[in-house]
Each structure stands twice: as structure tokens, then as C-alpha cells.
């Protein structure tokens, strides 16, 4: 099983979140804050964190199905899906038609 890797553009730090901590923000203990950068304390809001949780577990389920498909049918290749960001997505200024 993999981990969730988060890169903080506020301080430049990167940290990994273990699967046991990749749960809805309201289910996390008060002392555990995986949605906070451990280097500078920049924080992901709870709504966005919950989207990250959903995305992580969806990709995990897809990879599990790909592995089961390969295991059940030996002539099927083993494939694995991953998401890798190219960096921050440019913000579109709707007052100005430039990106």
C-alpha cells in the first residue's frame, strides 16, 4: 500500500501521510493533523482534505482491481495507476482573460 505525498509550496517541504491517517478530517484525533505541513504548519482546509482522502482511496481501489485482474487471469498484464502533479495549476483571473 502506498502513502499520500504532499508538497508544501509555502515552505518547499514535502511530507508523507500513512494510510491509517488518510481519513475524513472529522474522524481524526485532535492531536493528529496530517492536513498540516509539519515544517511550517500551512494547512489544507477540511473540505479539500476530504477530497484528497477520496482521491487516494479511489486510486488505491483502482490499483487493487488491476492487481486482481492480473492475478485472476495470468495472460493479463499487471498495470498500476499513479497521479503525479506537474506543479501548481495556474489560477485563471476571470476579470482578465489571461491565465
Secondary structure as UniProt FT lines:
FT   STRAND          4..7
FT   TURN            9..11
FT   STRAND          14..17
FT   HELIX           19..21
FT   HELIX           25..27
FT   TURN            30..31
FT   TURN            34..35
FT   TURN            38..40
FT   HELIX           46..72
FT   TURN            74..75
FT   TURN            94..95
//
